[in-house]
Amino acid sequence: MNTKDALYAHCQQIIESKITDLRVVLTQLAEAKATETKSSAGDKFETGRSMLQSQEEQNGRQLVNALAQQAELLAIGRNMATDQVGPGSLVTTDKGNVYYVSIGLGRVKFEGKDYFCVSEAAPVAEAILGKKEGDTISFNGKKQTIIKVE
């Protein structure tokens, strides 16, 4: 398996693990909310339920985002290499940065190297989309030359 395919599989594992973890947390929060008993101090009960509800909503939003990222990654698939940067491209620059245009996971350690997994909407992705090997991009005021597109 080449590096790009292995990185794609690694990203799938990361997002699947995130989804599983969020589902576990949501189940635990639902159970905690169900077992929260009303005490003689009613305000304490309401505060506890309110905090659980807030955590449940926050984790619910995170789950929706993670599921959307999973769908986005599946839509990209294991795109064939092209000479132009697009969704699914693995881009290496002369500054040693390697960008994987996929989903916004940020810096991912894989096989001892750092990869930047960025969505198409990320500023760096916007700078490199449509570019080819040898093109120079400017990102955060720094110039980088694309030396490899996979």
Secondary structure, 3 states (H helix, E strand, C coil): CCHHHHHHHHHHHHHHHHHHHHHHHHHHHHHHHHHCCCCCCHHHHHHHHHHHHHHHHHHHHHHHHHHHHHHHHHHHCCCCCCCECCCCCEEEECCCCEEEECCCCEEEEECCEEEEEECCCCHHHHHHCCCECCCEEEECCEEEEEEEEC
